[in-house]
């Protein structure tokens, strides 16, 4: 990936479809990725009545240069029919540093592309994710994805996005339009008292490209 901008490409799709997305990405030259198990939230009264309002999701993370990210995510959107509601979404964001590949160079950004979306990450104690989702929905979010982040024992941590996450944590990913991002963040901060030590962490990434998104709102994923 020398002399290229490096991006983190995400694909969020239904359970069992992550491997297909990864195969399509590899066919475009993306060397590989990691699949995480998560759960999406939906706002559907009938599903809530049945007790199945949470839907299992797979999150595919891939690190690649910007040209391959665009090519791979475009192919995934086309072949996996992301234009259909709730089929899946994909997006990419910039990386400032990247280590762990055969290339030892740090990527440099030439300038960010203007995007309509941000990705909000909220890391909280296990069992608090649903409170984050409720708070985000009140501020205009139309859906979130929850990732469990646990070590295999009480003394272990797991690294997610180059951050050490203590055992028994949950990560909530929220893809939001620029104009509602600040409101969502402020609502979560207030409702979960994030400013108090130990209550959680929030960070936001700019999104470079989005696939499977519909205006004016984010699809429910």
C-alpha positions as CSV (number, residue, x, y, z in Angstrom):
1,X,0.0,0.0,0.0
2,X,2.9,2.4,-0.6
3,X,2.1,5.9,-1.6
4,X,-1.6,5.3,-1.2
5,X,-4.2,6.6,1.3
6,X,-5.2,3.9,3.6
7,X,-8.8,3.4,4.7
8,X,-10.8,1.2,7.0
9,X,-13.6,-0.4,5.1
10,X,-16.7,-1.6,6.9
11,X,-19.5,-3.9,5.7
12,X,-22.5,-4.5,8.0
13,X,-24.7,-7.3,6.6
14,X,-27.0,-10.0,7.7
15,X,-25.7,-13.0,9.7
16,X,-24.0,-15.6,7.4
17,X,-23.3,-13.1,4.6
18,X,-20.0,-11.7,5.9
19,X,-17.9,-14.4,4.1
20,X,-19.5,-13.6,0.8
21,X,-18.7,-9.9,1.2
22,X,-15.1,-10.8,2.1
23,X,-14.8,-13.0,-1.0
24,X,-16.1,-10.2,-3.2
25,X,-13.6,-7.8,-1.7
26,X,-10.8,-10.2,-2.3
27,X,-11.8,-10.5,-5.9
28,X,-11.1,-6.8,-6.2
29,X,-7.6,-7.1,-4.7
30,X,-8.3,-6.4,-1.1
31,X,-6.0,-8.8,0.8
32,X,-8.3,-9.9,3.6
33,X,-10.4,-8.8,6.6
34,X,-11.9,-9.7,9.9
35,X,-15.5,-10.7,10.6
36,X,-17.1,-9.7,13.9
37,X,-20.5,-10.8,15.2
38,X,-22.9,-8.1,16.2
39,X,-26.6,-7.3,16.5
40,X,-28.6,-4.7,14.7
41,X,-31.5,-2.8,16.2
42,X,-34.7,-2.3,14.4
43,X,-37.8,-0.3,15.2
44,X,-40.7,-2.6,14.4
45,X,-43.5,-3.0,16.9
46,X,-44.5,-6.5,15.6
47,X,-40.9,-7.8,16.0
48,X,-40.7,-6.2,19.4
49,X,-44.0,-8.0,20.4
50,X,-42.5,-11.3,19.4
51,X,-39.3,-10.5,21.3
52,X,-37.0,-10.6,18.3
53,X,-36.3,-6.9,17.7
54,X,-32.6,-7.6,17.7
55,X,-31.2,-9.1,14.4
56,X,-27.8,-10.8,14.2
57,X,-25.4,-9.0,12.0
58,X,-21.9,-9.6,10.7
59,X,-19.4,-6.7,10.6
60,X,-16.5,-7.1,8.1
61,X,-13.5,-4.9,8.7
62,X,-10.9,-4.5,6.0
63,X,-7.8,-2.3,5.8
64,X,-6.8,-1.3,2.2
65,X,-6.0,1.6,0.0
66,X,-8.7,4.1,-0.9
67,X,-9.0,3.0,-4.6
68,X,-9.4,-0.7,-3.6
69,X,-11.9,0.2,-0.9
70,X,-14.1,2.1,-3.3
71,X,-13.8,-0.7,-5.9
72,X,-14.5,-3.4,-3.4
73,X,-17.4,-1.7,-1.6
74,X,-19.0,-0.8,-4.9
75,X,-18.9,-4.4,-6.0
76,X,-20.3,-5.6,-2.7
77,X,-23.2,-3.2,-2.9
78,X,-24.0,-4.3,-6.4
79,X,-23.7,-8.1,-5.9
80,X,-25.3,-8.2,-2.5
81,X,-28.2,-5.8,-3.5
82,X,-27.7,-3.2,-0.8
83,X,-30.2,-1.0,-2.6
84,X,-32.9,-3.2,-0.9
85,X,-33.9,-2.1,2.5
86,X,-32.1,-3.8,5.5
87,X,-29.9,-5.9,3.2
88,X,-26.7,-4.2,4.4
89,X,-24.6,-1.1,4.3
90,X,-21.0,-0.4,3.7
91,X,-18.7,2.6,4.4
92,X,-15.1,3.6,4.7
93,X,-13.1,6.0,6.9
94,X,-9.6,7.2,6.9
95,X,-6.7,5.8,9.0
96,X,-4.0,8.1,10.3
97,X,-1.6,5.3,11.0
98,X,-1.5,1.7,10.0
99,X,0.9,-1.0,11.2
100,X,0.8,-4.7,10.8
101,X,1.1,-5.1,7.0
102,X,4.2,-5.9,5.0
103,X,4.6,-2.2,4.3
104,X,6.2,-0.4,7.1
105,X,5.3,3.1,6.0
106,X,2.7,5.3,7.7
107,X,0.0,6.4,5.3
108,X,-0.5,10.2,4.8
109,X,-3.8,11.7,3.9
110,X,-3.9,14.1,1.0
111,X,-7.2,15.6,2.0
112,X,-10.5,14.2,3.2
113,X,-13.4,13.8,0.9
114,X,-16.6,15.6,1.9
115,X,-19.1,13.2,3.2
116,X,-22.7,13.5,4.6
117,X,-22.1,10.9,7.3
118,X,-20.1,10.3,10.5
119,X,-19.7,7.1,12.4
120,X,-20.2,7.4,16.1
121,X,-18.7,4.8,18.4
122,X,-19.9,4.4,22.0
123,X,-18.1,2.0,24.4
124,X,-20.0,1.2,27.6
125,X,-20.3,-1.6,30.2
126,X,-22.1,-4.7,29.2
127,X,-25.8,-4.3,29.4
128,X,-25.7,-0.5,28.7
129,X,-25.8,-0.8,24.9
130,X,-29.6,-0.7,24.8
131,X,-29.6,2.5,26.8
132,X,-27.2,4.0,24.2
133,X,-29.5,2.9,21.4
134,X,-32.6,4.4,23.1
135,X,-30.8,7.7,23.6
136,X,-29.5,7.8,20.0
137,X,-33.0,7.1,18.7
138,X,-34.5,10.0,20.6
139,X,-32.0,12.2,18.9
140,X,-32.8,11.0,15.4
141,X,-30.8,7.9,14.8
142,X,-32.6,5.2,12.8
143,X,-30.5,2.2,13.7
144,X,-27.4,1.0,15.4
145,X,-25.1,-2.0,15.5
146,X,-23.9,-3.5,18.8
147,X,-20.6,-5.4,19.0
148,X,-19.6,-7.4,22.1
149,X,-16.0,-6.7,23.1
150,X,-14.9,-9.2,25.7
151,X,-11.6,-10.8,26.7
152,X,-11.7,-14.6,27.3
153,X,-11.0,-14.1,31.0
154,X,-11.6,-11.4,33.5
155,X,-7.9,-10.3,33.4
156,X,-7.7,-10.0,29.6
157,X,-8.5,-7.2,27.3
158,X,-9.3,-7.1,23.6
159,X,-8.0,-4.6,21.1
160,X,-10.6,-3.0,18.9
161,X,-9.7,-0.2,16.5
162,X,-6.3,0.0,18.2
163,X,-8.0,0.6,21.6
164,X,-7.7,-1.7,24.6
165,X,-11.2,-2.6,25.6
166,X,-11.7,-4.2,29.0
167,X,-13.7,-7.4,29.3
168,X,-17.5,-7.2,29.5
169,X,-17.9,-4.1,27.3
170,X,-20.2,-3.3,24.4
171,X,-19.5,-1.1,21.4
172,X,-22.4,0.7,19.7
173,X,-21.8,1.9,16.1
174,X,-24.1,4.6,14.8
175,X,-23.9,5.9,11.3
176,X,-25.4,9.3,11.3
177,X,-25.8,12.3,9.0
178,X,-23.6,15.3,9.7
179,X,-26.5,17.5,10.8
180,X,-27.7,15.1,13.5
181,X,-24.3,13.8,14.7
182,X,-23.7,16.4,17.4
183,X,-27.3,16.0,18.8
184,X,-26.9,12.2,19.1
185,X,-23.6,12.5,20.8
186,X,-24.8,15.2,23.3
187,X,-28.0,13.1,24.0
188,X,-25.9,10.0,24.8
189,X,-23.5,12.0,26.9
190,X,-26.4,13.4,29.0
191,X,-28.5,10.2,29.3
192,X,-25.5,8.0,30.2
193,X,-23.5,10.6,32.1
194,X,-20.5,9.8,29.9
195,X,-18.6,12.8,31.4
196,X,-18.3,10.8,34.7
197,X,-15.2,8.6,34.9
198,X,-15.8,5.0,34.0
199,X,-19.2,5.5,32.4
200,X,-18.1,5.1,28.8
201,X,-16.2,6.5,25.8
202,X,-17.5,8.2,22.7
203,X,-15.5,9.0,19.6
204,X,-16.5,10.0,16.1
205,X,-14.9,9.2,12.7
206,X,-15.6,11.0,9.4
207,X,-17.0,8.7,6.7
208,X,-15.4,8.9,3.2
209,X,-17.8,6.8,1.2
210,X,-21.2,5.2,1.9
211,X,-23.0,2.4,0.1
212,X,-26.5,1.2,0.6
213,X,-27.6,4.4,2.3
214,X,-30.8,6.3,1.5
215,X,-31.6,9.9,2.1
216,X,-32.9,11.5,4.2
217,X,-32.2,9.0,6.9
218,X,-29.8,6.1,7.5
219,X,-31.3,2.7,6.8
220,X,-32.1,0.6,9.9
221,X,-29.2,-1.9,10.2
